[in-house]
């Protein structure tokens, strides 16, 4: 890859998973992007474990591992011996202080930018959803108001049909 490391956003975003309602990247994917061995990445994290609280990094439990295995189609024999580590956006940022090779730093910047873009898209999506809900509420209120107007018109028409002719008052011709 040389000095100018550029990884397409699609590749990075395809390695971001939703686990425990958090957007995370797995240790093996990060190691591949950083061009280091997974065991080296894990070793550095374990040496600096105080930098990685639970909201930065967590290890997958058996159910999550089996779920991943079924998604990727790997066998029990070809899998990893240890539970994979999942890194949140903050955990990925912290990795840059643990893995400080030039490649890791450049790739890390790209990953953080992708996480930021994903967050912006989600915020835009949420605001659009809220606006649509407000429009729906207004429309449902308009529908009720129109029904009320028609019911009043029906009552007026009914009264006009049922009423007797009015006596004329004033001077008679």
C-alpha angles and dihedrals in degrees: 000000000000127000097325105064114188122168117185114250090235091062093050095044091049088060094055112098134187108236124161088358091298131109105240142165122219124238094243092053092048092048090052092050092045090047094235132116116268091236090056092052092048091047092054091048092050091049089054099033092141087069091059114063119178094273090056100043138001137173118243119249124228095268092051091047091052090047090053091046091055091048095050097035096229121153127237090249096051096045131092125287094221131049112269118248118234118208124202121211090272090048091052089051090050090051088068089067092049099042104042103170115130090246093052092049094050094045090046091056090053092049093050090050091053092049089051092051091050090051091050091051091050092050091049090048092050093049091050090050091052092050091050090051091052090051091049091052091050091048093049089050090049090052091053091047092051090050089051092051091050092049090052090049090050090052092050092049090048092050091049092052094045097045123099119239109276122245114246115239130202128037117359122217 
